[in-house]
Amino acid sequence: MTTETNPGNQTTTGADAVDEAIARGIDFDGSPIPPAKLELYRKVMGLEGNRQRSGVSNTMRSRIVRIGAKHIPQAELDQLLKDADFAPLKEKEIAFYYGGK
């Protein structure tokens, strides 16, 4: 597997790349992330961190749909969900993620 990097040798691919950049306070192009943006992000993520979760399977499915819709055609993602014993795509998910395509 190849890894893309910016000139500062910061990884720009993978699930943790954005989190690592935020932790450093440095964008992928090497520029600093403005303090106001970091502060707001951290405030909202702190609120999210305190939210009660509905279950691991529900969260897994939500992430699969949110990210999978960027990479996998609707019919294929729907079938993959069913094959893995997750609920199929909901009409509102189809409208949101695939409606404009």
C-alpha positions, 0 to 999 in steps of 0.5 A: 500500500502506498502512502501520499505525503506532503512536502513536510513528510506528513501522511495525507492518506488513511483514516488518521491523517486528518486527526494527526494534522489537527493534533499538530495544528498544521494543514497538509500544505504545511500552513498552520491551522488558525487557532479559532478553527482549532478551538471550535473543532476541539469544542465540538469534538468535546461535546461529541465525546460526551454523547451517549452512543447507541451501540458499536454496530450502529456506529459501524454501519453509519461509518460504512454508509458515510464513507462507503458512499464516497467510493462505492456505487449505491446498489453495490453498497446496499448489497454489501450491507445486506451481505454483512447482515446490516440494515440496507440503505435507507431512503434518506441515506440514498437521497442524501448520499446519492441524490445529487449524482 
